[in-house]
Amino acid sequence: MSPLLEIRNLGVHYVTARGTRVNRAVDEVSLSLDAGETLGIVGESGSGKTTLALSLLRLLPTAARFVSGEVIFESRPPGRARASCCAPSRSPPPRPA
């Protein structure tokens, strides 16, 4: 049986607006998570925990760049993962009446 979530050598960097400076936020992270398992990510402040989570949700800020690796959910590449009821919407929120 294949894992529910698999991350292979994921690398995410933040690049300055001028592209002159790079911060390696996530560097060569690999993990595998089977259905029913729980995973906790711990580390010091600034160690890349939030960037890792945002990478999985594809909610990285514009300064972030995927530089390596892959994320596989339910044995499918990212573009073919099953849609979620809670997927982020790109449309603006409704205006109050």
C-alpha positions as a printed Julia matrix, in Angstrom:
97×3 Matrix{Float64}:
   0.0    0.0     0.0
   1.38   3.41   -0.9
   1.63   6.27    1.62
  -1.15   8.84    1.92
   1.39  11.68    1.75
   4.95  11.49    0.51
   7.45  14.33    0.31
  10.73  13.73   -1.51
  13.69  16.12   -1.21
  11.52  19.24   -0.94
  13.38  22.52   -1.18
  11.81  25.98   -0.8
  13.76  29.23   -0.89
  12.74  32.83   -0.32
  14.18  35.33   -2.81
  14.39  39.1    -2.3
  12.57  41.42   -4.71
  15.8   42.17   -6.56
  16.82  38.52   -6.52
  20.11  39.35   -4.84
  19.59  37.32   -1.67
  18.28  33.81   -1.07
  17.14  32.26    2.21
  16.88  28.46    2.2
  13.78  27.93    4.32
  13.24  24.22    3.58
  16.2   22.19    2.38
  15.93  18.57    1.19
  13.01  17.49    3.42
  11.68  13.97    2.87
   8.93  12.16    4.78
   6.19   9.62    4.32
   2.86   9.49    6.12
   0.44   6.56    5.98
  -3.32   6.79    6.5
  -4.15   6.99   10.21
  -0.71   8.23   11.23
  -0.09  11.56   12.95
   3.01  13.68   12.4
   4.26  16.57   14.5
   6.77  19.07   13.13
   8.92  20.74   15.78
  11.9   23.05   15.58
  13.35  26.38   16.54
  11.86  29.66   15.42
  12.71  30.25   11.77
  13.51  26.6    11.04
  10.96  26.24    8.21
   7.96  24.6     9.9
   5.42  27.08    8.55
   7.01  27.13    5.1
   6.81  23.33    4.96
   3.11  23.4     5.88
   2.33  26.2     3.41
   4.19  24.27    0.69
   1.91  21.29    1.17
  -1.16  23.52    0.89
   0.31  25.47   -2.06
  -0.17  28.73   -0.17
   3.37  30.07   -0.27
   3.92  33.83   -0.47
   5.1   35.29   -3.78
   8.71  35.54   -2.6
   8.91  31.76   -2.07
  10.16  29.38   -4.77
   9.99  25.6    -5.02
  13.55  24.66   -5.97
  13.53  20.88   -5.65
  11.56  17.8    -4.78
   8.01  16.64   -5.1
   4.87  16.23   -3.01
   2.64  13.24   -3.71
  -0.81  13.0    -2.11
  -2.9    9.82   -2.48
  -0.38   8.51   -5.05
  -1.13  11.43   -7.39
   1.01  14.38   -8.42
  -0.19  17.77   -7.1
  -2.31  18.75  -10.11
  -4.32  15.55   -9.87
  -4.9   15.39   -6.14
  -8.52  15.03   -5.17
 -10.23  18.36   -4.52
 -10.96  19.12   -0.91
 -14.07  20.65    0.59
 -11.8   23.19    2.21
  -9.61  24.12   -0.77
  -8.66  27.8    -0.77
 -10.74  30.06   -2.95
  -9.12  32.66   -5.16
 -12.28  34.76   -5.4
 -12.65  37.78   -3.08
 -14.85  37.4     0.0
 -18.44  38.64   -0.32
 -19.17  42.2     0.73
 -21.3   42.75    3.82
 -24.88  43.81    3.11
